[in-house]
Amino acid sequence: MPDIPLASAARTLSRRLDELGRVSDERGKLTRTFLSPAMRRANARVSGWMRAAGMKVREDGVGNLIGRLEGSAPEGRDRHGRGKTFLLGSHLDTVRDAGRFDGALGVLLAIEAVAELRRRRVGLPFAIEILGFSEEEGVRFSSAYLGSKGYCGLLTSADLGRRDPRGISVREAIGAALGGPFKIPGRAHSPSDLLGYLEVHIEQGPVLEARARPTGVVTGIAGQTRARIAFEGRAGHAGTTPMGLRRDALAGAAEFVLAAEALALAGAPLVATVGGMAVAPGAANVVPGRAEFPLDIRHPRDAGRRAALRSLRAAGREIARRRGLKFSFTVTQDNAAVACSRRLTAVLERSVRARQGRCPALASGAGHDAVVLSELTPVAMLFVRCRGGVSHHPGEHVGRRDLATALRIVVDFLGRLASGRQIP
């Protein structure tokens, strides 16, 4: 396709990212969690932009926002993908005190790309669905991908039984927010009806900036396990319980945290993170009787991740034995490493080279909705340069020129698929 002047579209995209970034559950910072009031307002705002781009819009049974544009031959099916559906999107929820690009960029850029194709009267032989997933970050229920799991028909009873800090289960939250009788949703599509899924996302790292390139293609996504870990001992008076007789749960937890750090430092590219700690009773003058915390383990190879989990389970049991504690290790999320589709990625690489010359290839250490979508259809990802590699922070920033470049690439990519010569 010929080059497309997208400066105006990039300005629209930038303005909408700013506008959506002001839709929050917390004053003075950006926070949107699963099915919260801010998420409902965000869906309403984004659905208007989808409709303006000519899409029919609906919400599914877990609050995912879905915009659909039919293809030029929706009833036919042939080797060029006529009658099938291509998916684009990302998530609309955020971490606490977030930036405005993580997740939202992949949804809003896809909308603008579809709008540009319609402005240019480019017909697509396949339908497009743009997906704004209701939950990816795992903030409210300590388990990610509830939105994409719902779309793919992968929600389990265990997922629905998870509870937030107020004791509300996922099932109860869905029922309260969406109303009506609830049942576990089936998958939105049969795999045979899909061409694939493209997710555009900020890099969340410094590689593209170091290589002076606005975008790069993702080769694969690291496997990730989240677990809830607890050490239980015996609370006691801080002044009268001798050190040698204590069963201090927090001290055991602290030893475990350092063991996880040491294991990851010695086992790159393994990464291990403990992002918080709940201590009871939680008083300055009481020996802690219980310490509970989340553990996040990631590795690009599943064997490396599994070996790390075995080592840490053993370390926790040994710490508990020495200190007279009880130890529990409950996996709350477990996702294998995902390889991006070679065929879709090859098409995406051609579009990147056509718009910016060299095409960096990157592995993703962060999890994305593409992890779950890969269970349903081939996936590809485009990373966009973010200033300083900053993410999950109000300082997230993508320059307008980079937004325009990413738009050109996605429009070019969809045009190549529409040509029929490069349908996977």
C-alpha positions as CSV (number, residue, x, y, z in Angstrom):
1,M,0.0,0.0,0.0
2,P,1.2,3.6,-0.6
3,D,2.4,5.6,2.3
4,I,-0.4,7.1,4.4
5,P,-0.1,10.6,6.0
6,L,-1.4,9.8,9.5
7,A,-0.4,12.9,11.4
8,S,-4.1,13.8,12.0
9,A,-4.9,10.3,13.1
10,A,-2.0,10.2,15.4
11,R,-3.2,13.5,17.0
12,T,-6.6,11.9,17.5
13,L,-5.0,8.8,19.0
14,S,-2.9,10.9,21.4
15,R,-5.9,13.0,22.5
16,R,-8.0,9.9,23.1
17,L,-5.2,8.3,25.2
18,D,-5.1,11.5,27.3
19,E,-8.9,11.5,27.6
20,L,-9.1,7.8,28.6
21,G,-6.2,8.4,31.0
22,R,-8.5,10.7,33.1
23,V,-11.1,8.0,33.6
24,S,-10.1,6.6,37.0
25,D,-11.3,5.2,40.2
26,E,-8.9,7.3,42.2
27,R,-8.6,11.1,42.2
28,G,-5.2,12.4,41.1
29,K,-4.0,9.1,39.7
30,L,-5.0,6.5,37.1
31,T,-6.4,3.3,38.5
32,R,-9.0,1.1,36.7
33,T,-9.7,-2.4,38.0
34,F,-11.9,-5.2,36.9
35,L,-15.6,-4.1,36.6
36,S,-15.0,-1.0,38.7
37,P,-17.1,2.1,38.1
38,A,-14.2,3.6,36.1
39,M,-14.0,0.5,33.9
40,R,-17.7,0.9,33.1
41,R,-17.1,4.6,32.2
42,A,-14.1,3.6,30.1
43,N,-16.1,1.0,28.2
44,A,-18.7,3.6,27.5
45,R,-16.2,6.1,26.2
46,V,-14.3,3.6,24.0
47,S,-17.5,2.1,22.6
48,G,-18.4,5.6,21.2
49,W,-15.1,5.7,19.4
50,M,-15.7,2.2,18.0
51,R,-19.1,3.2,16.7
52,A,-17.6,6.3,15.1
53,A,-15.2,4.0,13.3
54,G,-18.2,2.1,11.8
55,M,-18.2,-0.9,14.2
56,K,-21.0,-2.7,15.9
57,V,-20.3,-2.8,19.7
58,R,-21.2,-5.2,22.5
59,E,-20.0,-6.3,25.9
60,D,-19.6,-10.0,26.7
61,G,-20.4,-11.9,29.9
62,V,-17.2,-10.8,31.7
63,G,-17.2,-7.1,30.7
64,N,-15.0,-7.3,27.6
65,L,-15.7,-4.5,25.1
66,I,-15.9,-5.9,21.5
67,G,-16.2,-3.8,18.4
68,R,-16.8,-5.7,15.1
69,L,-16.5,-4.6,11.5
70,E,-17.8,-7.2,9.0
71,G,-15.7,-8.1,5.9
72,S,-16.7,-7.6,2.3
73,A,-17.7,-11.3,2.0
74,P,-18.9,-12.4,5.5
75,E,-20.8,-15.5,4.2
76,G,-18.0,-16.9,2.0
77,R,-14.9,-18.8,3.1
78,D,-11.8,-19.4,1.0
79,R,-8.1,-19.6,1.3
80,H,-7.7,-15.8,1.5
81,G,-9.7,-15.7,4.7
82,R,-13.0,-14.4,3.4
83,G,-15.7,-14.9,6.1
84,K,-13.1,-15.3,8.8
85,T,-12.2,-12.8,11.6
86,F,-9.0,-11.2,12.5
87,L,-8.6,-9.9,16.1
88,L,-6.8,-6.9,17.5
89,G,-6.7,-5.3,20.9
90,S,-5.4,-5.3,24.4
91,H,-6.7,-4.5,27.9
92,L,-8.5,-1.4,29.4
93,D,-7.8,-2.1,33.0
94,T,-4.7,-0.7,34.7
95,V,-2.3,-1.2,37.6
96,R,-2.7,1.3,40.5
97,D,-1.3,4.7,39.8
98,A,-0.7,3.7,36.1
99,G,0.4,5.4,32.9
100,R,-2.0,6.0,30.1
101,F,-0.5,3.9,27.4
102,D,-0.2,0.3,28.8
103,G,-3.1,-1.7,27.4
104,A,-5.1,1.3,26.2
105,L,-2.7,1.9,23.3
106,G,-3.4,-1.5,21.7
107,V,-7.2,-0.8,21.8
108,L,-7.3,2.8,20.7
109,L,-4.6,2.4,18.0
110,A,-6.6,-0.5,16.5
111,I,-9.7,1.6,16.4
112,E,-7.9,4.4,14.6
113,A,-6.3,1.9,12.1
114,V,-9.8,0.6,11.2
115,A,-11.1,4.1,10.9
116,E,-8.3,5.0,8.5
117,L,-9.0,1.9,6.4
118,R,-12.7,3.0,6.1
119,R,-11.7,6.6,5.3
120,R,-9.6,5.2,2.4
121,R,-12.4,2.8,1.4
122,V,-10.1,-0.2,1.8
123,G,-12.4,-3.2,1.9
124,L,-11.3,-6.2,3.9
125,P,-12.3,-9.8,2.9
126,F,-12.4,-10.8,6.6
127,A,-14.1,-9.3,9.6
128,I,-12.2,-7.4,12.3
129,E,-12.9,-7.5,16.0
130,I,-11.3,-5.0,18.3
131,L,-11.1,-6.3,21.9
132,G,-10.9,-4.1,25.0
133,F,-10.3,-6.7,27.7
134,S,-11.8,-6.0,31.1
135,E,-9.0,-7.4,33.1
136,E,-5.3,-8.3,32.5
137,E,-3.3,-6.8,35.3
138,G,-4.5,-9.0,38.2
139,V,-4.8,-6.1,40.6
140,R,-8.2,-6.8,42.1
141,F,-8.1,-10.6,42.3
142,S,-4.4,-11.3,42.3
143,S,-4.8,-13.4,39.1
144,A,-4.4,-11.9,35.6
145,Y,-6.2,-12.4,32.3
146,L,-9.8,-12.8,33.5
147,G,-11.0,-10.8,30.5
148,S,-9.1,-12.7,27.8
149,K,-9.8,-16.0,29.6
150,G,-13.5,-15.2,29.4
151,Y,-13.3,-14.4,25.7
152,C,-11.5,-17.6,25.0
153,G,-13.8,-19.8,27.1
154,L,-11.0,-20.6,29.5
155,L,-12.4,-19.3,32.8
156,T,-12.5,-22.0,35.5
157,S,-14.5,-22.5,38.7
158,A,-11.3,-21.7,40.5
159,D,-11.0,-18.4,38.7
160,L,-14.6,-17.5,39.5
161,G,-14.1,-18.3,43.2
162,R,-11.1,-16.0,43.7
163,R,-11.9,-13.2,46.1
164,D,-10.8,-9.6,46.3
165,P,-9.6,-7.9,49.6
166,R,-13.2,-7.2,50.5
167,G,-14.1,-10.9,50.2
168,I,-16.1,-10.4,46.9
169,S,-15.6,-13.3,44.5
170,V,-15.1,-12.9,40.7
171,R,-18.5,-14.5,40.1
172,E,-20.2,-12.1,42.5
173,A,-18.4,-9.1,41.0
174,I,-19.6,-10.1,37.5
175,G,-23.1,-10.6,38.7
176,A,-23.2,-7.3,40.5
177,A,-21.7,-5.3,37.6
178,L,-23.4,-6.9,34.7
179,G,-26.7,-8.1,36.2
180,G,-28.7,-11.2,35.2
181,P,-28.0,-14.8,35.8
182,F,-24.3,-15.8,35.3
183,K,-22.9,-18.8,33.6
184,I,-19.3,-19.5,32.6
185,P,-18.9,-18.1,29.1
186,G,-17.9,-20.3,26.2
187,R,-15.2,-19.2,23.7
188,A,-16.2,-16.4,21.4
189,H,-15.1,-18.1,18.2
190,S,-14.1,-21.5,16.9
191,P,-10.3,-21.5,16.1
192,S,-11.2,-22.4,12.5
193,D,-13.1,-19.1,12.2
194,L,-10.1,-17.0,13.1
195,L,-7.1,-15.7,11.2
196,G,-5.1,-14.5,14.2
197,Y,-4.6,-11.8,16.8
198,L,-2.4,-8.7,16.8
199,E,-1.6,-6.9,20.0
200,V,0.1,-3.5,19.9
201,H,1.8,-2.6,23.2
202,I,4.4,-0.3,24.6
203,E,7.7,-2.1,25.0
204,Q,7.9,-1.6,28.8
205,G,11.7,-1.7,28.4
206,P,14.6,0.3,27.0
207,V,15.7,-1.8,23.9
208,L,13.9,0.1,21.2
209,E,15.1,3.5,22.6
210,A,18.7,2.2,22.7
211,R,18.4,1.0,19.1
212,A,16.8,4.3,17.9
213,R,13.8,2.5,16.4
214,P,10.1,3.4,17.0
215,T,8.8,-0.2,16.9
216,G,9.9,-3.8,16.9
217,V,8.3,-7.2,16.6
218,V,7.9,-9.7,19.5
219,T,9.2,-13.2,19.0
220,G,7.8,-14.7,22.1
221,I,6.5,-14.1,25.6
222,A,8.1,-15.4,28.8
223,G,6.3,-18.0,30.9
224,Q,4.9,-16.7,34.2
225,T,3.8,-18.2,37.5
226,R,2.2,-16.3,40.3
227,A,1.8,-17.9,43.7
228,R,0.4,-16.9,47.1
229,I,2.9,-17.9,49.8
230,A,2.3,-17.9,53.6
231,F,4.5,-18.5,56.7
232,E,2.6,-19.1,59.9
233,G,4.2,-19.1,63.3
234,R,3.1,-17.8,66.7
235,A,2.4,-14.3,67.7
236,G,4.1,-13.2,71.0
237,H,5.0,-10.1,73.1
238,A,7.9,-8.3,71.5
239,G,9.4,-7.5,74.9
240,T,9.0,-10.8,76.7
241,T,9.5,-13.5,74.0
242,P,13.2,-14.5,73.9
243,M,14.7,-14.4,70.4
244,G,15.6,-18.1,70.6
245,L,12.1,-19.1,71.4
246,R,10.3,-17.1,68.7
247,R,8.4,-18.5,65.8
248,D,8.5,-15.3,63.8
249,A,6.6,-15.7,60.5
250,L,7.9,-12.4,59.0
251,A,11.5,-13.4,59.6
252,G,10.9,-16.6,57.7
253,A,9.2,-14.7,54.9
254,A,12.1,-12.3,54.8
255,E,14.5,-15.2,54.4
256,F,12.4,-16.6,51.6
257,V,12.4,-13.3,49.8
258,L,16.1,-13.1,49.9
259,A,16.4,-16.7,48.7
260,A,14.2,-15.9,45.7
261,E,16.3,-12.9,44.9
262,A,19.5,-14.9,45.1
263,L,18.1,-17.7,42.9
264,A,17.1,-15.2,40.2
265,L,20.4,-13.3,40.4
266,A,22.3,-16.6,39.8
267,G,19.9,-17.9,37.2
268,A,19.4,-15.2,34.5
269,P,17.2,-14.8,32.5
270,L,15.1,-15.9,35.4
271,V,13.3,-13.1,37.3
272,A,11.6,-13.4,40.7
273,T,9.5,-10.7,42.4
274,V,7.8,-10.3,45.7
275,G,5.6,-7.3,45.4
276,G,4.0,-6.9,48.8
277,M,3.6,-8.4,52.2
278,A,0.6,-8.8,54.6
279,V,1.6,-9.3,58.2
280,A,-0.5,-10.2,61.2
281,P,-1.2,-9.0,63.8
282,G,0.8,-6.2,62.3
283,A,1.7,-4.3,65.5
284,A,5.2,-2.9,66.4
285,N,5.2,-4.7,69.8
286,V,4.0,-8.1,68.6
287,V,6.1,-10.9,67.1
288,P,4.4,-11.6,63.7
289,G,2.3,-14.7,63.7
290,R,1.6,-14.8,60.0
291,A,3.2,-13.3,56.8
292,E,1.5,-13.8,53.4
293,F,2.8,-12.4,50.1
294,P,2.6,-12.9,46.3
295,L,5.5,-14.3,44.3
296,D,5.9,-13.7,40.5
297,I,8.4,-16.0,38.6
298,R,9.2,-15.6,34.9
299,H,11.5,-17.3,32.5
300,P,11.5,-17.5,28.7
301,R,11.9,-21.2,28.9
302,D,9.3,-23.3,30.8
303,A,11.9,-25.8,32.0
304,G,13.8,-22.9,33.7
305,R,10.7,-21.6,35.4
306,R,9.6,-25.0,36.6
307,A,13.1,-25.7,38.1
308,A,13.0,-22.3,39.9
309,L,9.6,-23.2,41.4
310,R,10.8,-26.5,42.6
311,S,13.9,-24.8,44.2
312,L,11.8,-22.2,46.0
313,R,9.2,-24.7,47.3
314,A,12.1,-26.7,48.8
315,A,13.7,-23.5,50.2
316,G,10.4,-22.5,51.8
317,R,9.9,-25.9,53.4
318,E,13.5,-25.8,54.8
319,I,13.0,-22.3,56.2
320,A,9.8,-23.4,57.9
321,R,11.4,-26.5,59.3
322,R,14.3,-24.6,60.9
323,R,12.1,-21.9,62.3
324,G,9.2,-24.0,63.5
325,L,6.8,-22.5,61.0
326,K,4.0,-23.7,58.7
327,F,4.6,-23.0,55.0
328,S,2.1,-22.9,52.2
329,F,2.7,-22.3,48.5
330,T,-0.5,-21.9,46.3
331,V,-0.2,-21.3,42.6
332,T,-2.8,-18.7,41.5
333,Q,-1.7,-18.3,37.9
334,D,0.5,-20.4,35.6
335,N,1.1,-19.6,32.0
336,A,3.6,-21.3,29.7
337,A,6.0,-19.4,27.5
338,V,4.4,-18.4,24.2
339,A,6.0,-18.3,20.8
340,C,4.5,-15.8,18.4
341,S,3.2,-17.0,15.0
342,R,6.1,-17.2,12.5
343,R,3.8,-16.5,9.6
344,L,1.9,-13.6,11.1
345,T,5.2,-12.2,12.5
346,A,6.8,-12.4,9.0
347,V,4.0,-10.3,7.6
348,L,4.3,-7.8,10.4
349,E,8.1,-7.6,9.9
350,R,7.5,-6.7,6.2
351,S,5.2,-3.9,7.3
352,V,7.7,-2.6,9.9
353,R,10.6,-2.6,7.4
354,A,8.4,-0.8,4.9
355,R,7.8,2.0,7.4
356,Q,11.0,2.3,9.4
357,G,13.7,0.3,7.8
358,R,15.3,-2.1,10.2
359,C,13.0,-4.3,12.3
360,P,14.3,-5.2,15.8
361,A,13.1,-8.5,17.2
362,L,12.4,-8.6,21.0
363,A,11.4,-11.2,23.5
364,S,8.7,-10.0,26.0
365,G,9.4,-10.5,29.7
366,A,6.0,-9.1,30.5
367,G,2.8,-11.0,30.2
368,H,0.1,-9.9,27.7
369,D,-3.4,-10.9,26.6
370,A,-1.7,-12.6,23.6
371,V,-0.6,-15.3,26.1
372,V,-4.2,-16.4,26.5
373,L,-5.3,-15.7,22.9
374,S,-2.6,-18.1,21.7
375,E,-4.8,-20.9,23.1
376,L,-7.4,-19.9,20.5
377,T,-5.5,-18.5,17.5
378,P,-2.0,-17.6,16.2
379,V,-0.7,-14.4,17.7
380,A,1.7,-11.6,16.8
381,M,2.8,-8.5,18.7
382,L,4.2,-5.1,17.8
383,F,6.1,-3.2,20.5
384,V,6.2,0.6,20.5
385,R,9.1,2.6,22.0
386,C,8.3,4.2,25.3
387,R,10.5,6.9,26.8
388,G,13.1,5.6,29.2
389,G,11.5,2.2,29.1
390,V,9.1,3.4,31.9
391,S,5.9,1.5,32.4
392,H,3.3,0.8,35.1
393,H,4.0,4.4,36.2
394,P,2.5,7.8,35.5
395,G,5.6,8.7,33.5
396,E,4.8,6.3,30.6
397,H,5.1,8.2,27.4
398,V,5.0,7.5,23.7
399,G,5.9,10.3,21.2
400,R,3.3,11.3,18.6
401,R,5.7,10.5,15.8
402,D,6.0,6.9,17.1
403,L,2.2,6.7,17.4
404,A,2.0,7.7,13.7
405,T,4.6,5.1,12.8
406,A,2.8,2.3,14.6
407,L,-0.4,3.4,12.9
408,R,1.2,3.2,9.5
409,I,2.5,-0.3,10.3
410,V,-0.8,-1.7,11.5
411,V,-2.7,-0.2,8.5
412,D,0.0,-1.6,6.2
413,F,-0.2,-5.0,8.0
414,L,-4.0,-5.2,7.6
415,G,-3.6,-4.2,3.9
416,R,-1.2,-7.0,3.3
417,L,-3.6,-9.5,4.9
418,A,-6.4,-8.1,2.8
419,S,-4.5,-8.6,-0.4
420,G,-4.9,-12.3,0.2
421,R,-1.3,-13.2,-0.8
422,Q,0.0,-13.2,2.8
423,I,-2.9,-14.7,4.8
424,P,-1.4,-17.3,7.1
